[in-house]
């Protein structure tokens, strides 16, 4: 991993380059959620983003994330599921996949996981399955997600028999950690 300091749009950011099954950046900084759209356009062009989040995070950060993407020229659709570990299941996963299909996401589109570990797991797994894999971005909103679940590509859902029994390793294309 290499680290560098960047001043972009008045924000001081630290970038850590992760080399796993694919390379991607983890960008860390105060107030950088507003740069989400700019970062995504540089990676994916002006396509469509499906923001996946939970009912706790949506009222706090969904508008800001959505506005950043829209301002950058990206079409945005959003899916909000009930917050909590009990939503980390195959039924929510199926609902997210159906949502992606209903909104006609293509292989040039991407998903954004806006939230903590459950959101990151659900979005990453859905992105790895939809159309046999589309890109996704992790935007962790908890410290644990920022240092653990958003990095490394661990995605999973819980089955009746136990936690995280169905999953895949799917690396994100970007991790954006806004310390606010």
HELIX and SHEET records of a PDB file:
HELIX    1   1 UNK A   32  UNK A   35  5                                   4    
HELIX    2   2 UNK A   36  UNK A   44  1                                   9    
HELIX    3   3 UNK A   58  UNK A   62  3                                   5    
HELIX    4   4 UNK A   63  UNK A   71  1                                   9    
HELIX    5   5 UNK A   85  UNK A   87  5                                   3    
HELIX    6   6 UNK A   90  UNK A  102  1                                  13    
HELIX    7   7 UNK A  117  UNK A  129  1                                  13    
HELIX    8   8 UNK A  130  UNK A  132  5                                   3    
HELIX    9   9 UNK A  143  UNK A  144  1                                   2    
HELIX   10  10 UNK A  145  UNK A  149  3                                   5    
SHEET    1   A 8 UNK A   3  UNK A   8  0                                        
SHEET    2   A 8 UNK A  11  UNK A  19 -1                                        
SHEET    3   A 8 UNK A  23  UNK A  29 -1                                        
SHEET    4   A 8 UNK A 174  UNK A 178  1                                        
SHEET    5   A 8 UNK A 135  UNK A 140  1                                        
SHEET    6   A 8 UNK A 110  UNK A 115  1                                        
SHEET    7   A 8 UNK A  48  UNK A  54  1                                        
SHEET    8   A 8 UNK A  75  UNK A  81  1                                        
SHEET    1   B 2 UNK A 154  UNK A 159  0                                        
SHEET    2   B 2 UNK A 162  UNK A 169 -1                                        
END                                                                             
